[in-house]
């Protein structure tokens, strides 16, 4: 469905970072549980216990001897000591405090000084899949953990594309990062020395959405390229530039970006004279007010040049460091002004749709939980 960006920006606001969309009630919690969240780059997790907080829960990750990834609650059943402070014994986690051992299912398989195992002795295990160079964990109902629902970031391992990325742990609500990525007009003002220029802020755009996605499309015709893209294209002259931002609820954004010499057919679909990249972003809540920002920049040009891959990763990391500074300052301001609210411009239409879709996911979970509670009461 196509939406006029002016209409989307009217009559809605946010209070302390939580969306309040006209006609809809904002949920009390900040993220849905029934979703795949990026927990780590694939190379971060191996045969050593690895701790990370995801959606407010402390988890421990490791790989079994066959490389299968595992995620468990990072608290021993016995005295709640962090399992990540223990060690692996084969494919079992041994608590470093009293030696209880747990299988990948979370079931306790050994208790020192006794042969009988308490059947209640277990820790929660979480569904984990490995896809697109990330490990993804499902924080909600395991019966709903369909691997087909992992967001599509295939460019990150496609041999026709080259690229790499990093993890930034940002001290801000994850939705502030989504706002930032859904409205790239900030490039003009935050990244003016690299990827931004006046054309980004002043060019028209279109917002479309489905029940699970929101897309912002912006074409900048016959413009001077900003420094980053002039260097990537390697040709003098004016360009046609594109930014196609696709959000997939609750927290993944793939941005199709690039430039081509002006008038060579890119807006009509022929990008052969230009250079094309994808900025891949998936933002996982760490806790209220902090998040894990996984990103990669992938390109379809000079794909065999490892030096270029390294240079682009480091250059993009510096650019995103500018965003990190702004976002953390914004989070501090939000916390210092709990009675203040956000106001919206036309440029906020994409971000508003992203927040609206997140709120609907949370509301659907709440309705499902309420329905189960009513069914249980009726059965008593």
Secondary structure as a PSIPRED ss2 file (coil, helix, strand):
# PSIPRED VFORMAT (PSIPRED V4.0)

   1 X C   1.000  0.000  0.000
   2 X E   0.000  0.000  1.000
   3 X E   0.000  0.000  1.000
   4 X C   1.000  0.000  0.000
   5 X H   0.000  1.000  0.000
   6 X H   0.000  1.000  0.000
   7 X H   0.000  1.000  0.000
   8 X H   0.000  1.000  0.000
   9 X H   0.000  1.000  0.000
  10 X C   1.000  0.000  0.000
  11 X C   1.000  0.000  0.000
  12 X C   1.000  0.000  0.000
  13 X E   0.000  0.000  1.000
  14 X E   0.000  0.000  1.000
  15 X E   0.000  0.000  1.000
  16 X C   1.000  0.000  0.000
  17 X C   1.000  0.000  0.000
  18 X E   0.000  0.000  1.000
  19 X E   0.000  0.000  1.000
  20 X E   0.000  0.000  1.000
  21 X C   1.000  0.000  0.000
  22 X C   1.000  0.000  0.000
  23 X C   1.000  0.000  0.000
  24 X C   1.000  0.000  0.000
  25 X C   1.000  0.000  0.000
  26 X C   1.000  0.000  0.000
  27 X C   1.000  0.000  0.000
  28 X C   1.000  0.000  0.000
  29 X C   1.000  0.000  0.000
  30 X C   1.000  0.000  0.000
  31 X C   1.000  0.000  0.000
  32 X C   1.000  0.000  0.000
  33 X C   1.000  0.000  0.000
  34 X C   1.000  0.000  0.000
  35 X C   1.000  0.000  0.000
  36 X E   0.000  0.000  1.000
  37 X E   0.000  0.000  1.000
  38 X E   0.000  0.000  1.000
  39 X E   0.000  0.000  1.000
  40 X E   0.000  0.000  1.000
  41 X E   0.000  0.000  1.000
  42 X H   0.000  1.000  0.000
  43 X H   0.000  1.000  0.000
  44 X H   0.000  1.000  0.000
  45 X C   1.000  0.000  0.000
  46 X C   1.000  0.000  0.000
  47 X C   1.000  0.000  0.000
  48 X C   1.000  0.000  0.000
  49 X C   1.000  0.000  0.000
  50 X E   0.000  0.000  1.000
  51 X E   0.000  0.000  1.000
  52 X E   0.000  0.000  1.000
  53 X E   0.000  0.000  1.000
  54 X E   0.000  0.000  1.000
  55 X C   1.000  0.000  0.000
  56 X C   1.000  0.000  0.000
  57 X E   0.000  0.000  1.000
  58 X E   0.000  0.000  1.000
  59 X E   0.000  0.000  1.000
  60 X E   0.000  0.000  1.000
  61 X E   0.000  0.000  1.000
  62 X E   0.000  0.000  1.000
  63 X E   0.000  0.000  1.000
  64 X C   1.000  0.000  0.000
  65 X C   1.000  0.000  0.000
  66 X C   1.000  0.000  0.000
  67 X C   1.000  0.000  0.000
  68 X C   1.000  0.000  0.000
  69 X E   0.000  0.000  1.000
  70 X E   0.000  0.000  1.000
  71 X E   0.000  0.000  1.000
  72 X E   0.000  0.000  1.000
  73 X E   0.000  0.000  1.000
  74 X C   1.000  0.000  0.000
  75 X C   1.000  0.000  0.000
  76 X C   1.000  0.000  0.000
  77 X C   1.000  0.000  0.000
  78 X C   1.000  0.000  0.000
  79 X C   1.000  0.000  0.000
  80 X C   1.000  0.000  0.000
  81 X C   1.000  0.000  0.000
  82 X C   1.000  0.000  0.000
  83 X H   0.000  1.000  0.000
  84 X H   0.000  1.000  0.000
  85 X H   0.000  1.000  0.000
  86 X C   1.000  0.000  0.000
  87 X E   0.000  0.000  1.000
  88 X E   0.000  0.000  1.000
  89 X E   0.000  0.000  1.000
  90 X C   1.000  0.000  0.000
  91 X C   1.000  0.000  0.000
  92 X E   0.000  0.000  1.000
  93 X E   0.000  0.000  1.000
  94 X E   0.000  0.000  1.000
  95 X C   1.000  0.000  0.000
  96 X C   1.000  0.000  0.000
  97 X C   1.000  0.000  0.000
  98 X C   1.000  0.000  0.000
  99 X C   1.000  0.000  0.000
 100 X C   1.000  0.000  0.000
 101 X E   0.000  0.000  1.000
 102 X E   0.000  0.000  1.000
 103 X C   1.000  0.000  0.000
 104 X C   1.000  0.000  0.000
 105 X C   1.000  0.000  0.000
 106 X C   1.000  0.000  0.000
 107 X E   0.000  0.000  1.000
 108 X E   0.000  0.000  1.000
 109 X E   0.000  0.000  1.000
 110 X E   0.000  0.000  1.000
 111 X C   1.000  0.000  0.000
 112 X C   1.000  0.000  0.000
 113 X C   1.000  0.000  0.000
 114 X C   1.000  0.000  0.000
 115 X C   1.000  0.000  0.000
 116 X C   1.000  0.000  0.000
 117 X C   1.000  0.000  0.000
 118 X C   1.000  0.000  0.000
 119 X C   1.000  0.000  0.000
 120 X C   1.000  0.000  0.000
 121 X C   1.000  0.000  0.000
 122 X E   0.000  0.000  1.000
 123 X C   1.000  0.000  0.000
 124 X C   1.000  0.000  0.000
 125 X E   0.000  0.000  1.000
 126 X E   0.000  0.000  1.000
 127 X C   1.000  0.000  0.000
 128 X E   0.000  0.000  1.000
 129 X E   0.000  0.000  1.000
 130 X E   0.000  0.000  1.000
 131 X E   0.000  0.000  1.000
 132 X C   1.000  0.000  0.000
 133 X C   1.000  0.000  0.000
 134 X E   0.000  0.000  1.000
 135 X E   0.000  0.000  1.000
 136 X E   0.000  0.000  1.000
 137 X E   0.000  0.000  1.000
 138 X E   0.000  0.000  1.000
 139 X C   1.000  0.000  0.000
 140 X C   1.000  0.000  0.000
 141 X C   1.000  0.000  0.000
 142 X H   0.000  1.000  0.000
 143 X H   0.000  1.000  0.000
 144 X H   0.000  1.000  0.000
 145 X C   1.000  0.000  0.000
 146 X C   1.000  0.000  0.000
 147 X H   0.000  1.000  0.000
 148 X H   0.000  1.000  0.000
 149 X H   0.000  1.000  0.000
 150 X C   1.000  0.000  0.000
 151 X C   1.000  0.000  0.000
 152 X C   1.000  0.000  0.000
 153 X C   1.000  0.000  0.000
 154 X H   0.000  1.000  0.000
 155 X H   0.000  1.000  0.000
 156 X H   0.000  1.000  0.000
 157 X C   1.000  0.000  0.000
 158 X C   1.000  0.000  0.000
 159 X C   1.000  0.000  0.000
 160 X C   1.000  0.000  0.000
 161 X C   1.000  0.000  0.000
 162 X E   0.000  0.000  1.000
 163 X E   0.000  0.000  1.000
 164 X E   0.000  0.000  1.000
 165 X E   0.000  0.000  1.000
 166 X E   0.000  0.000  1.000
 167 X E   0.000  0.000  1.000
 168 X E   0.000  0.000  1.000
 169 X E   0.000  0.000  1.000
 170 X E   0.000  0.000  1.000
 171 X C   1.000  0.000  0.000
 172 X C   1.000  0.000  0.000
 173 X C   1.000  0.000  0.000
 174 X H   0.000  1.000  0.000
 175 X H   0.000  1.000  0.000
 176 X H   0.000  1.000  0.000
 177 X H   0.000  1.000  0.000
 178 X H   0.000  1.000  0.000
 179 X H   0.000  1.000  0.000
 180 X H   0.000  1.000  0.000
 181 X H   0.000  1.000  0.000
 182 X H   0.000  1.000  0.000
 183 X C   1.000  0.000  0.000
 184 X H   0.000  1.000  0.000
 185 X H   0.000  1.000  0.000
 186 X H   0.000  1.000  0.000
 187 X H   0.000  1.000  0.000
 188 X H   0.000  1.000  0.000
 189 X H   0.000  1.000  0.000
 190 X H   0.000  1.000  0.000
 191 X C   1.000  0.000  0.000
 192 X C   1.000  0.000  0.000
 193 X C   1.000  0.000  0.000
 194 X C   1.000  0.000  0.000
 195 X C   1.000  0.000  0.000
 196 X C   1.000  0.000  0.000
 197 X C   1.000  0.000  0.000
 198 X H   0.000  1.000  0.000
 199 X H   0.000  1.000  0.000
 200 X H   0.000  1.000  0.000
 201 X H   0.000  1.000  0.000
 202 X H   0.000  1.000  0.000
 203 X C   1.000  0.000  0.000
 204 X C   1.000  0.000  0.000
 205 X E   0.000  0.000  1.000
 206 X E   0.000  0.000  1.000
 207 X E   0.000  0.000  1.000
 208 X E   0.000  0.000  1.000
 209 X E   0.000  0.000  1.000
 210 X C   1.000  0.000  0.000
 211 X C   1.000  0.000  0.000
 212 X C   1.000  0.000  0.000
 213 X E   0.000  0.000  1.000
 214 X E   0.000  0.000  1.000
 215 X E   0.000  0.000  1.000
 216 X E   0.000  0.000  1.000
 217 X E   0.000  0.000  1.000
 218 X E   0.000  0.000  1.000
 219 X E   0.000  0.000  1.000
 220 X E   0.000  0.000  1.000
 221 X E   0.000  0.000  1.000
 222 X E   0.000  0.000  1.000
 223 X E   0.000  0.000  1.000
 224 X C   1.000  0.000  0.000
 225 X C   1.000  0.000  0.000
 226 X C   1.000  0.000  0.000
 227 X H   0.000  1.000  0.000
 228 X H   0.000  1.000  0.000
 229 X H   0.000  1.000  0.000
 230 X H   0.000  1.000  0.000
 231 X H   0.000  1.000  0.000
 232 X H   0.000  1.000  0.000
 233 X H   0.000  1.000  0.000
 234 X C   1.000  0.000  0.000
 235 X C   1.000  0.000  0.000
 236 X C   1.000  0.000  0.000
 237 X C   1.000  0.000  0.000
 238 X C   1.000  0.000  0.000
 239 X E   0.000  0.000  1.000
 240 X E   0.000  0.000  1.000
 241 X E   0.000  0.000  1.000
 242 X E   0.000  0.000  1.000
 243 X E   0.000  0.000  1.000
 244 X E   0.000  0.000  1.000
 245 X E   0.000  0.000  1.000
 246 X E   0.000  0.000  1.000
 247 X E   0.000  0.000  1.000
 248 X E   0.000  0.000  1.000
 249 X C   1.000  0.000  0.000
 250 X C   1.000  0.000  0.000
 251 X C   1.000  0.000  0.000
 252 X E   0.000  0.000  1.000
 253 X E   0.000  0.000  1.000
 254 X E   0.000  0.000  1.000
 255 X E   0.000  0.000  1.000
 256 X E   0.000  0.000  1.000
 257 X E   0.000  0.000  1.000
 258 X E   0.000  0.000  1.000
 259 X E   0.000  0.000  1.000
 260 X E   0.000  0.000  1.000
 261 X E   0.000  0.000  1.000
 262 X C   1.000  0.000  0.000
 263 X C   1.000  0.000  0.000
 264 X C   1.000  0.000  0.000
 265 X C   1.000  0.000  0.000
 266 X H   0.000  1.000  0.000
 267 X H   0.000  1.000  0.000
 268 X H   0.000  1.000  0.000
 269 X C   1.000  0.000  0.000
 270 X C   1.000  0.000  0.000
 271 X C   1.000  0.000  0.000
 272 X C   1.000  0.000  0.000
 273 X C   1.000  0.000  0.000
 274 X C   1.000  0.000  0.000
 275 X E   0.000  0.000  1.000
 276 X E   0.000  0.000  1.000
 277 X E   0.000  0.000  1.000
 278 X E   0.000  0.000  1.000
 279 X E   0.000  0.000  1.000
 280 X E   0.000  0.000  1.000
 281 X E   0.000  0.000  1.000
 282 X E   0.000  0.000  1.000
 283 X E   0.000  0.000  1.000
 284 X E   0.000  0.000  1.000
 285 X E   0.000  0.000  1.000
 286 X E   0.000  0.000  1.000
 287 X E   0.000  0.000  1.000
 288 X C   1.000  0.000  0.000
 289 X C   1.000  0.000  0.000
 290 X E   0.000  0.000  1.000
 291 X E   0.000  0.000  1.000
 292 X E   0.000  0.000  1.000
 293 X E   0.000  0.000  1.000
 294 X E   0.000  0.000  1.000
 295 X E   0.000  0.000  1.000
 296 X E   0.000  0.000  1.000
 297 X E   0.000  0.000  1.000
 298 X E   0.000  0.000  1.000
 299 X E   0.000  0.000  1.000
 300 X C   1.000  0.000  0.000
 301 X C   1.000  0.000  0.000
 302 X C   1.000  0.000  0.000
 303 X C   1.000  0.000  0.000
 304 X C   1.000  0.000  0.000
 305 X C   1.000  0.000  0.000
 306 X H   0.000  1.000  0.000
 307 X H   0.000  1.000  0.000
 308 X H   0.000  1.000  0.000
 309 X H   0.000  1.000  0.000
 310 X H   0.000  1.000  0.000
 311 X H   0.000  1.000  0.000
 312 X H   0.000  1.000  0.000
 313 X H   0.000  1.000  0.000
 314 X H   0.000  1.000  0.000
 315 X H   0.000  1.000  0.000
 316 X H   0.000  1.000  0.000
 317 X H   0.000  1.000  0.000
 318 X H   0.000  1.000  0.000
 319 X H   0.000  1.000  0.000
 320 X H   0.000  1.000  0.000
 321 X H   0.000  1.000  0.000
 322 X H   0.000  1.000  0.000
 323 X H   0.000  1.000  0.000
 324 X H   0.000  1.000  0.000
 325 X H   0.000  1.000  0.000
 326 X H   0.000  1.000  0.000
 327 X H   0.000  1.000  0.000
 328 X H   0.000  1.000  0.000
 329 X H   0.000  1.000  0.000
 330 X H   0.000  1.000  0.000
 331 X H   0.000  1.000  0.000
 332 X H   0.000  1.000  0.000
 333 X H   0.000  1.000  0.000
 334 X H   0.000  1.000  0.000
 335 X H   0.000  1.000  0.000
 336 X H   0.000  1.000  0.000
 337 X C   1.000  0.000  0.000
 338 X C   1.000  0.000  0.000
 339 X C   1.000  0.000  0.000
 340 X C   1.000  0.000  0.000
 341 X E   0.000  0.000  1.000
 342 X E   0.000  0.000  1.000
 343 X C   1.000  0.000  0.000
 344 X C   1.000  0.000  0.000
 345 X C   1.000  0.000  0.000
 346 X H   0.000  1.000  0.000
 347 X H   0.000  1.000  0.000
 348 X H   0.000  1.000  0.000
 349 X H   0.000  1.000  0.000
 350 X H   0.000  1.000  0.000
 351 X H   0.000  1.000  0.000
 352 X H   0.000  1.000  0.000
 353 X H   0.000  1.000  0.000
 354 X H   0.000  1.000  0.000
 355 X H   0.000  1.000  0.000
 356 X H   0.000  1.000  0.000
 357 X H   0.000  1.000  0.000
 358 X H   0.000  1.000  0.000
 359 X H   0.000  1.000  0.000
 360 X H   0.000  1.000  0.000
 361 X H   0.000  1.000  0.000
 362 X H   0.000  1.000  0.000
 363 X H   0.000  1.000  0.000
 364 X H   0.000  1.000  0.000
 365 X H   0.000  1.000  0.000
 366 X H   0.000  1.000  0.000
 367 X H   0.000  1.000  0.000
 368 X H   0.000  1.000  0.000
 369 X H   0.000  1.000  0.000
 370 X H   0.000  1.000  0.000
 371 X H   0.000  1.000  0.000
 372 X H   0.000  1.000  0.000
 373 X H   0.000  1.000  0.000
 374 X H   0.000  1.000  0.000
 375 X H   0.000  1.000  0.000
 376 X H   0.000  1.000  0.000
 377 X H   0.000  1.000  0.000
 378 X H   0.000  1.000  0.000
 379 X H   0.000  1.000  0.000
 380 X C   1.000  0.000  0.000
